[in-house]
């Protein structure tokens, strides 16, 4: 019985951390709100939201230069085309969402330097200890 309780506790803790999907689904076009036109000399930015229990029923607002670029659900991936140079990428509460998720205080930002013709990859992850975050993705 003790082993069962310990296993269940470990499973519950692990369930609160997110993990990368083996195959992410594309964000539907109606939730892609900007930076979709590919241009000669543009840089590509990809962002993938992990799978996980924390915030699983909510979308996260993905922002580029503090402007809403997409509403991303768990296990989804989106691509954007930006001019090369310095940009701010970040996540925030989905103000268009319903319920408590849209009322949360969430703001994480990164300064990124994008290079023409290259792809920068990021992950949106969640953890019971630290909440949501956005980080550069490890190359696959």
Secondary structure, 3 states (H helix, E strand, C coil): CHHHHHHHHHHHHHHCCCECCCCCEECCHHHECCCCCCCCCEEEEEEEECECCCCCCCCEEEEECCEEEEEECCCEEEEEEEECEEEEEEEEECCCCCCHHHHCCCEEEEEEEECCCCEEEEEEEEECCCEEEEEECCCC
